[in-house]
Amino acid sequence: MVHAGVDAGSGYVHTITGTSANMHDVSETANLIREDDEVVYGDFGYLGAVNQPAIKGDEKKYKIEFRVNKRPSSLKIADGFKGLNWDKNGT
């Protein structure tokens, strides 16, 4: 499995790590963070990153703001809403 750290401003990849396929994304979070990072963005595979031992045990990394998307299944959408998820409504 390949994990990539990408600069939010430029869009350039700054770090790449490789793990076996049975390693979860969140376990690689600490290896993708740079010294000057203040905010980390991730998809729902990185939920709980702040609770990883490598981040909890590092004072600098623990202070980083983590902005991680929720799982799509946990998002609440009104029954009659046909906006963003129009393709899932069968119309």
C-alpha positions as CSV (number, residue, x, y, z in Angstrom):
1,M,0.0,0.0,0.0
2,V,1.4,3.4,-0.9
3,H,0.7,6.4,1.4
4,A,1.4,10.0,0.3
5,G,1.9,13.3,2.1
6,V,0.9,16.2,-0.2
7,D,1.4,19.9,0.3
8,A,-2.0,21.6,0.6
9,G,-0.7,24.8,-1.0
10,S,1.2,23.5,-4.1
11,G,-0.4,20.0,-4.5
12,Y,3.1,18.4,-4.7
13,V,3.9,15.1,-3.0
14,H,6.5,15.6,-0.3
15,T,6.5,12.2,1.3
16,I,5.8,8.6,0.1
17,T,5.7,5.5,2.3
18,G,5.0,2.0,1.5
19,T,3.4,-0.7,3.8
20,S,1.8,-4.1,3.4
21,A,-1.8,-4.0,2.4
22,N,-3.0,-5.1,5.9
23,M,-1.7,-1.8,7.4
24,H,-4.4,0.8,8.0
25,D,-3.9,4.3,6.6
26,V,-4.1,5.9,10.0
27,S,-1.0,4.0,11.2
28,E,1.1,5.9,8.7
29,T,-0.1,9.4,9.6
30,A,2.9,10.3,11.8
31,N,5.3,9.3,9.0
32,L,3.6,11.7,6.5
33,I,3.7,14.8,8.7
34,R,6.5,17.4,8.1
35,E,8.2,19.5,10.8
36,D,6.4,22.7,9.6
37,D,2.9,21.2,9.3
38,E,0.3,23.0,11.4
39,V,-2.9,21.4,9.8
40,V,-3.3,17.9,8.4
41,Y,-6.1,17.1,6.0
42,G,-7.3,13.5,5.4
43,D,-10.1,11.3,4.2
44,F,-12.0,9.1,6.6
45,G,-9.2,6.5,6.6
46,Y,-7.3,8.9,8.9
47,L,-10.0,9.2,11.6
48,G,-8.4,8.8,15.0
49,A,-5.0,9.9,13.8
50,V,-4.6,12.1,16.8
51,N,-4.9,9.0,19.0
52,Q,-2.1,7.1,17.4
53,P,0.9,6.5,19.8
54,A,3.4,8.1,17.4
55,I,1.4,11.3,17.4
56,K,0.2,11.3,21.1
57,G,3.8,10.8,22.2
58,D,5.1,13.7,20.1
59,E,4.3,17.1,21.6
60,K,4.6,19.0,18.2
61,K,2.5,16.5,16.2
62,Y,-0.1,16.3,19.0
63,K,-0.7,20.0,18.7
64,I,-1.4,19.8,14.9
65,E,-5.0,20.5,13.8
66,F,-6.4,17.4,12.1
67,R,-9.2,18.0,9.6
68,V,-10.5,14.6,8.6
69,N,-13.6,13.9,6.6
70,K,-16.4,11.8,8.2
71,R,-17.4,8.5,6.8
72,P,-20.1,9.1,4.1
73,S,-22.5,6.7,5.9
74,S,-22.4,8.9,9.0
75,L,-23.6,12.0,7.1
76,K,-27.2,12.9,7.8
77,I,-29.2,13.8,4.7
78,A,-32.9,14.7,4.7
79,D,-35.1,12.1,3.0
80,G,-36.3,14.4,0.3
81,F,-32.9,16.0,-0.5
82,K,-31.9,15.6,-4.1
83,G,-28.9,17.8,-4.2
84,L,-25.3,16.5,-3.8
85,N,-26.2,12.9,-3.8
86,W,-28.6,12.9,-6.8
87,D,-26.9,9.8,-8.2
88,K,-27.7,7.8,-5.1
89,N,-31.4,8.7,-5.2
90,G,-32.1,6.7,-8.3
91,T,-33.1,9.7,-10.4
